[in-house]
Amino acid sequence: MQQIPITIRNEIESINLPPIPQVLLRFLRVAEDDRVSIAELAVLVGHDPALSARFLTIANSAALRRDREITSLEQCIIALGTRLARTLAACLAIQNVFARAAGEIQYDFRGFWGHSLKVAEMSRAMALNKNYPDTEEAFLAGLMHDVGLLLLLGSEGDRYGELLRKSIDESVLNDMEKPMIGTDHAAVGAWLVDHWKLPSFMSDAILFHHKAPGEIMDADTLSKFVWSSHIISTYNEKLDLTHISHLPDLVAVTTILGIDIADVAAIRDQAAAQVAMLADALGVAGSADARTLPSPLTPQDSCKLRRTDADPVLSQIDDMVRDMALIHSLQQDLSALCSEEEIFLAIRESAKILFGLGKIAFLSVNPERTFLSGAGFAGQSALLQRLEIRLDRPTSLVAAVALGERPYATFDRDRPVDVSLVDTQIAHILDSEGLLYVPMRIGDRHIGVMAYGITVLQHARIQKRLDWMTRFAGLASASIEALREIRAHEKTIEADLTSRFEMQARRVVHEAGNPLSVIKNYLKIVTLKIPGESGVQQELDILEEEIDRVSLILQRLNSVHDTPLIAGSVDLHGIIDGMLSLYGDSLFASRGISVEKADYAPIPPIAADRDSIKQILLNIWKNASEAMTEGGRIVISTKDDSVENGKHCVELRLSDSGPGLPPDVATKLFQPLEPDRRPGHSGIGLSIVASLVERLHGRITCRSEAGLGTCFTILLPCTTLRNS
């Protein structure tokens, strides 16, 4: 891979790519319809290489990718979400209006657009012809093959524009690029795609599309598709199959792909027809022009471009932007986001589009309003979060801007304070030559600072946009503050509900405690009246123990924090037998359910919480009993030779012959079900079982099959239990 000069890299990080207005307008309209599918939006984005590159770059950023592979435009739109995609498109529309009003649009991209789409369509057709496993990858590689032209034009401006003026086609341009600017458009496009970290040869396909036939012969299949499509697209006239020997490049295509010339001609004609049909539908006149490079506009064309009445598409974009009231749409879209992280991400990507600056950071004022620190969200350097910039002594430029009302740059001569070491640190974190700080405030409330990494040239370019950048920072501040107020209100409501619940819990504990005490005292009286040899004493002891357990459950209900488990030596078989003695008749015998003990070999005592094991048994048995409405069988088995994570464990297995778990329960087995999913069943019993097993440092698994019953297996460690 060629090295990209640092000056070019600094500029192209903002991804300043101009989309075709017709595609952008169509996307804005379609995206407003909540019924539109992700696939439809992806198809629209795929109609323009600039829009595709913009969205793919954002979707593959550290903030959004999160270990997902974004290998298609559909996955890209899913990662962005329709709200963020709509916000970014709105920013592109606003930027288009500003650029035309300022006379910044100097090139016609219609021929470039038609060429890129033809190469994309032909690459996909070749992939279909050769049974390539990913035809959309081939389309995307073809669509992106010349994206480096747009990146260089956005970063190098007039210097690169002069090369375009002197070039009649890409081959001439390719020969001039490296000596003049130190790189070429193929390397720059490949550099961009490399940053997406795709498991694909797409970057190589872009890098190799100007290679000689002898070199491309040994390349990967995707590179061959893009190279061949690019070669075929240079022949605008209808191919004469009888004179193929006079066209050595086409002969090479047939050899490299193993496709005869008739198929090559059919692929080319079909792609040309599809692009012509799309151009007609979108109203992109002149897209089939022979010149595939961005064409410099004449002064007359520039004048027409500013007059939107000369172009209905541009007029519609202006109307749409006017309806947005420039920032109203952004405000609505930002207010629909659900977290500060989403808002910061949307603000950052919107600012990149609006102002053409690729390095942006956020510093927030802490709740006590004593210092600034980096906002914590994915994609922003963690080093910024470690900074604490004092606000009581604004000796740094960033602190002065945070407490002021207007933006300042480190390059400004009239800045209120000198550039400090902390300003230098922020510039180093952003890997930038200098900084522009824009205050984030609402009225007299200071929210933070937007920090842009800039160069001297960028500093001069943005002077006319400082007012708009300040208003944009105000919009961002309002969105963040509104979300914080909502969250604070939610916490107040939550605290109120918690307080009410605690009050009600105390009442329940008090009211239920009295009758439990009476019952327990009465049992003691009954015990004294029953002869010791009657055999009932053991059952009364178990009943008294259960009353104590209910009392403990009520006490835990009255506590905000988890009550520590009581560790002790537990006879698992003794607990099982006692629970069966107390609950066997009501849960099983009365319902025609038999209880069997299989593989019930003696096991040593374990260190565990006795009440927790009782609750686990009761919840699982109760569920099984309620499920077996027509009788059935419960099987209990234990063994002590199991090993889990290298630790000796006791295994308890509880099986039933019931109907098996319903699908809605099986998918979220140990989570409470929504109240309306299964009337009369909250599903909370199994969630309690799972939490108790976890607190016992054990593991629970379940196997269930429709019509064949359910089996729970619980592993409990034979180690001392921690009170946690």
N, C-alpha and C positions, 0 to 999 in steps of 0.2 A: 504494500500500500504506500502510495506517495505521501510525503509529509506536506500538510497544508500550512502555508505561512501563517504565523500567529496573528498578524493584522487582519487577515481574511477570516480566520476562525473567530476572532472577537466579534466581527460584524455579523457573520452568518448564524451565530448562536441565537439571535432574535428571530430567525426563520422568517425573514421579511419577504414572503412570497405572494404575488398578486393573483388571486383567483379570477377565473373568467366571470364577469358580472352576471351572465345569464344563468350559470350554474348556482352561483351564490344566491341569486334572487329566488330560484326554484327551491333551493334548500330551505331558505327562510320561510317561505310560504308553506312548504310541506311539513316542516318541523313544528309549526304552530298547531297542527292537527294531532291531538292526543291519540287518535286512532291509528296513526301511521306506524308501521312496524319498523323494527331495527333494520331488517333486511332491505326495506325500501330506502331508508336513509343511507345505508351503506352503498347501495347502487348509485344514488345521487352523488355522494362524495366521490365515488369512483369515476365520475364523468370529468373530473378535473385534477390534474397532477398536483397543482399547488395546494388545493384544499386537502387532498389526500395526505400530502407530506406534512402539512400543518397539524392535522388531527392525529396522524400516526406518531409524530414526534411527541405530542403532549401525552397521548395514551401510553407511550413507552417510557415516559419519565419515571423517576424513582417514586414520585408521589402517588402515581396511579397504577403502575405495573404490578408491584407487590407479588413477585414470584410467578405471575401469570405470563404466558407467552402470547403476545398480541401479533398474530401471524396473518390476520385478514382485516379488511375494513369493517366487517360485521363485528368482530371481536373488539375492534377499536371503538366503535360507537357504544358498545356495551360497557367498556371500561370508562369512557367519558360520561355516559349517561346523557339522556336527551336534554336535560336542563343545561348542563355545562356546554354541550355541543351547540345548543341554540344561543347561549350567551357568547360563545366564541364567534359564531357566524354573525351575530349582531355587531360585535366589535369590528369584524372585517368589513361590514357594510359601512359603518361610521368612518373607518379609516379610508375606504374608497372615496367617500364624499369629500373628506378633507384633502386627500391627495389630489383629486381633480380640481378642487377649488384653488389649491396652491400651485397648480401647474406642475405637479410632481410626476404625473403619468406621462411618460415620453415614448412609450413603445406599444406596438400592436402585437398582441399575443395570440391572435386567432389562428395563424398558420402553425405556430408552435403547438397550440392546443390540439389541432386536427392531427398533426404528426404524432404526438404522444399517444393519442387515442388509437390511431391506426396501428402503431407498434404494439400497443397493449392488446388490441383485438386479435392481431395476427399471432402474437405469442400464445394467447389462450387457444386459438384454433390449432396451432402446431402441437400444443400440449394434448389437446383432444385427439389429434391425428395419431400421436405416438403413445397414447394411453399413459400420459404422465400423471402421477398420483394427485397432484394439486394444481388444477387449472387456474384457480384464483391467484395462486402465488405467481404463476406465469403472467397473468394479466397485470398484477400489481408491479412486477419487475419491469414489464414493458412500459407501463404508465410512468414509472419513476426514472426511466433510463436517462432522460435529459434534464432532470430536476436541478442538476448542478448549474445549468445555464441561468436559471432564475436566482439561485443563491449567489452566484457571482455578480449578476446584474444588480442585486439588492445590496451587496457589500462593496463592490468596486465602482458602481455608478457610471459616470461618464467615461472613465478609463476603459472599462469593459465594453461600454456602449460603442466606443470607437472601434474596438475589434469587431463587433457585430456589423458595423457599417462597412468595414473593409472585407467582410467574408460573404461569399456568394452561397456557401453551404457549410455544413459542419466539418467536412474534411479540411477545408481551408482554415476555418476557425481553430480546429484542433492543432494544426501545425503552428499557429501563432501564439496560442495561449501560454504554453510553458515558458518560452523565452521572455514574454512580456510581463506576466504576473506571477510566475513561479509555480504554477499548477495548471490543471485543466478541468473542464466541467465534469468529465467522467470521474476523476479522483474526488472532486468536491461532493458530487452526488453520492458516491460510494461511502465517503466519510460520514455523511448524514445518516445513511441507512445502517452503517456500522454502529452508530450510537443507539439504534433501536434494539440491538442485541438479539436479532431474530435467529432461530435455528434454520437458516436458509442461506443459499448461495446468491441471494438477491444483490448484495453488495458487490460481489464479484461480477455478476451479470452486467451491472451498471459500469463498473470499472473497465470491463473488457470489450464494450460494444464498438470500439474503434480499432480493435486489434486486427492484424492481418489474418487471412483465411488459414494459413499454415499454423498460426498460433492457436486459434480458436478450436482447431480440430481436436486438441487434447483437453479442452476445458470440460466443465460439467454440462449436463443437459440443459439446465435453465439458461446458462450463459449462451449456449448455442441457439436457443429459441430467440432470445433478445437480439443477439448479433444478426441472425438471419432476418428477423422482422425489420430491423433497422436498414439492412441492405435492400430488402425488397421495397421498403417505403420510399427509397430514393428514386424509383422508377415510376414516374407519374403517368406515362403513357401506357396504353393497353399492351400487355406483353405479347410479342410476336413469337410464338412457339417455334417457328421454322428457323429463326435466327438466334437461337439460344447460345450457339457456339461463339457468337460475337460478344457475349456478356459474361465475362469470366467470373464476376462476383456471384451471378445467379447460378452458374455451374457449380461454384463452391458450395452454395446453399443446398443444392440438391444432393451433393456428395456428403456434406456434413450431417444433414438431417435424414438422409436415406428416403427422401420424398421426390417423386418425379416432378418435372416442370409443370405438368398440367395441374397437379395438386397445388403447387406453389402459386400458380396463376389464380386458381379458384380461391385460395385463402386470401390473396391480396384483394381480389375483386369483392369478395364478401365483406372484408374489413372496411374497404372504401365505401361500400354501400351502407354499412351500418353507421359509420361516422357521418356520412352525408345526411342520413335520415335523422340522426340525433341533432346535427347542426341545424337542420331545417326546423325540428321541433323546438329547439331552444332559441332559434333566431340568431345563430352565430354565422352571419354571412361572411364569405371569404375565407372560411377555415380550411378550404381545400387548396389554398394558394400554394404555388410551387415553393415559395420560401418558407422553410420550416423553423428559421431562427426568429426570435423576437425582432420586429422591424421598427426602426426609429420612425416616429411620427413627424410629418412635415408641420411647419407652423400653422398651416391651414387646418390640418387634422387636429392639432392640439386645441385650436380655437373652437372647433366643432365639439370636441370632447367636453369642454367646459359648458357649452350650450346644451343642456340636457334635453331641450326640445328637439334636437337633431337626432337623438337616440332614445327611443321609448323605453328601453331596458334601463338605461341610466336614469331616466326621469322617474321610473318606478322605484328604483333604489333610493333616490333622493326623497321621494314621497314617503317611503317606508321609514327612512331615517328621521324625517321630520315628524312622522307620527310617534316615533320613539321618544321624541323630544330630547334626543341625543343621549340622555342618561336614564330616562324613565324605564326603559326596557331592562337596562342593566340592573337597576334597583329592584325591579320585580323579580328578575331571575335570581339575584343574590339573596333576596328575602325568602325565596323558596328552598334554599339550601338548609340542611339540618344540623350542621356542626360548624364550629369555628374553622376546623381544618379544611372543610369543603369551601368555605368562604375565602379563606386565605389563598387556596389553590386557584379558585376562579378569578380572584382579583389579580393574582400574579400573571396568569395566562392572558387575561384580558389586557393588562397593561403592556405585555409584550407585543400584542397585536396593535394596540392603539398608538404606542409610542416608539415601537421598533427597537426596544432595548431588551436584551436577553438575560441580563444579570440583575435579579431583584431579590431583596430580602426585607423582612419585616421585624421591627423592634417594637415591643409593647410596653406601656407604662404599667408597673405592678399595681395591685389593688390599693396599696397605701400611698401610691403616687410619689414614691421616693426614689425610684430608679427605673432605668430602661433595661430590657433584656430581650433576647431573640425569641420570637414567637415559636412555639414548638409544634411543628407539623411535618409530615413526610415530605422529603425533598428539600428541606432547608437545613443548612449546616448545623450540626449539634453544637459546634463551637460558639455560635451566636447565643445559644441558651446559657452558656457559662459566663457570659459577660454581665456585669452589673454596673451600669453607667449612672452615676449619681446625678440627681436633678436639682439638688439644693445648691450646687455650685456648677452652673453650666459653663465649664471651661472647655468642653469639647464642642465641635460644630454640631454633632448629632444631638446633644442635649439642648443646645441653643435652639435648634430647629424644632425639637419636640415641645419646647415651651413657647415657641413663637407662632407666627401666623403665615409666614411665607417660606418658600423653598430656598435653599442655598446649596451650592456645589463647592467642592474643594478647589475648583479652578476659579471661582469668583474672586474679584478683587475687593468687593465691598462686603465680604462676609463678616458677621458680627464678632467672631472669635477666630483665632488661628486654628489650623488643623492640628489636632492633638494625636497622641499615640493611639488612643482608642479608635480614632477615625482611620488611622493607618492600619490598625488590626482588622477593621471591618473591610477595608479595601483589599487587604491580603486574603481574607476569607472568601471574598467574591472574585479574587484573581483579576482585579481591575486596576486600571491606571488611576482613576479618580472616582469620586462619589457625588451623586446628587441626592440630597435629603429633601423629602416632601413631608410636611407635617400632616398627621392624621388627627383631626379634631372635630368636635361637634360643639358649636358655640364656643364657650370658654373651657370646655372639657377636653383634656389632652388624652388621646387614645394611644398614640405611638408615632412611628416614623416609617415611611416607605423609603428604603435605600436602594438606589439604582447604581450599579457599577457602570461607569462611562469612560470614554476616551475624550481627548481634547476635541476631536472632530465631532463626536456625538454631542458634546457640550454646546458647541456652536449651533448644531442643527436643531436642538430642542428648545432654544430660547423662546421661540414664538409659541410654544405649546405649554409653557409653565403654568399659565392660568388654568388651562384645561386639565393639566396633571394635578393641580391643587384641588380643583373641583372633584376630580375622580377620586382622590384620596379622601375627600369629605364623604363621598358616596360610600366608599369602602368602610369608613369609620362608622357611619350610620348603620350599615348592615351588621357590623360586628357588635355594636352597642345594642342594637335591637335584639339580636340573638341572646346576648348576655342578660338583658332584662327579662326575656322570656324564661331563660334557665333559672334566674333568681326567683321569678314568680312560681315556677314549678317546684323549686325547693321549699318555698314558703308553704305551698299547698301540701307537699309531701310531709313537711314537719308537722303541720296541723293535723293531717290524717294519722300520722304516727302517734301524736299526743292523744288523739281521740281513741285510737286502738288500745294504747297502754291503759287509759282510764277504764275502758270497757273490760280489758283483761283483768285488771285488779278487782273489778266487781264480780266477774265470773269466778275468780279464784276464791274471793271471800264467800260468795254465796254457795259455791260447790263444796268448799272446805268444811262448812258446818255439818251437812248431812253425812259426809264421809267420816268425820270424827265420831258422830253418833253411831254409825254402822260399825265402826271399828271397836268402839266401847261395848256395843251389844254383843259382838263376836266373842269378846273376852268373857262376858257373862255366860254366854252359851257354852263356852269351853269348860268353864268351871262346873256346869251342870251335867255335862256328858261324861260318862265313865271312860277312863283312859283306855280300856281294852275294846272299846266299840269300833275302832278303826277309822273313825271320822276325823280324828285329831289332825292327821296329815293333810286332809283336804281343807280343813279350816285354816291351817297354817298357810297353805297356798293362797287361799282367798284373802287372808290378811296381807300377805305379801303383794297381791295384786292391787289392793286398796292403797298400799304405800306407793306403789308404782304410779297409780293414777294421781295421787297427791303430788308426786314429783313432777309429773307431766304438767300439772296445773302451775306449779311453781316456775317451771321453765317458760310457760306461756307468759308469765308476769315479768320475765327478764328480757331486757333488750339484747343482751349478749348471750352467746351460747353457754349453757351451763357445762362446766367440765365433767367429763365422764368419770365414773367411779371405777377404777381398776381393781380387780380382785381375782382370786383363783375361782374359776367357773367350771362346774361339772356340766358339760353340754348335754349329755344324756339325761341328767337329772332335770335340767330345765325343760327339755322336750317332754319327758314323762309327766312333769308337773303341769305343763301347759295342756297336754292332752287330757289329763285328769280333770282340769277345770273347764276346758272349752270343747272337749271331744264330743260330748253329747249334743250340744247346741249347734256346733259348726258342722259336724260330720254325721253322727249316728242318726239324728233326727231327719237328715236329708238323704239317707240311703247311701252314704259315702263310707267306704271301708278304709281303714288305715293299716298299712303294712310297714314293717321295719325290715328292710333288706340290707345285707352287708352292714349290719349294725354292730360291728366288732367294738370291743372296749377301746376307749381313747383316753389319754391322760388329760388332767385338768388344763385349761388354757387361761392366760391372763387377759381378761376382757371385762367389759361393763355388762353386768347381768341384765339390767333393765333394757339395754339396747338390743340384746339378743332376743329377749322376750318380744319386743316390739317388732323385730324383723319377722319372727315366726308368725306372730298374730296377723300381721298385714298380708303376708303371702298366703297363709291358710284361709283368711277371710276372702281374698280375691278368688282363690280356687273353689271355695265352697259356694260362692255366689254364681260362679260360672257353670258349675255342674248341677243344674236344676233338676236333672233326672237321675241323680245318683252317679257314682263312679268310684274311683280308687285314688288314694293318696299313698305315695311310697316315700319313706324317709330312709336315707342311707348316710353313713358317716365313715370316714377313714382318716388316719393320721399320718399317711406316708406321702403326702403331696408336697411339692416344692414350688415356690413362687419367688422369682428374682433371687434365687439362691437361699431362700429362707424356708425353714420347716413350717408347714401349715397343716391345719386340720381342715378337712373338706366336709361340708354339709350339703347334701343334695336333696331337694324337695321337688318331687314329680307328681303330676296329676294326669288323669285320663280325660280331661275336659276338652272343649271344642278348640282350644288354641286361642292365641291373642288376636284381636281384631287388627287389621292393617294399620289403622290410625294410632293404635297403641304401640304396635311393634316398631314403627318408624321413630317414635320418640318415647322409648320404653320407660325411662326413669325420669321423665319430665311431666309435670302436671298438664293434663289435657285442657283445652279451652272448654268453658262450661257448656257450650252448646254442641260439642262434638258427640258426647255420649250421655244422654239424659240420665241423671242419677249417679253418674260416675265422674268424679273430678280427676281421677288418676293420681291423686296426691299420695296415696298409700305407697306406691312403688317408688316415688321420688323420695319419700322419707326413708324407705329401705335403703336406697342407694346412698343417701347422705350418711346414714348410720354405719353402713359397711365401710364407707370411706373414712369416717372418724375412728373406726376400729382398725384402720390401716389394712383392710382386707380388699378383696376383689369379688364382684358379683357378675355373673354372666347368665344369659338366658337362651334357651333353645325352645322354639315353639313352632308347631306345624298344624295347619288347619285340620281338625278332626282327629289329631293324634296326641293332643295334650301339650302341656308346657312343663319345662324342667328348669329350675333355678339352681345354679351351683355357686356356693359361697365358700371362699377360702379365707380362713382367719389365721393370722400368724401366731405361733406359739412363743411369743416374746412379751416382754413387759410393755404395757400400754402407756403411751404418753397422755397426760391430761390436756387435750387440745380440742 
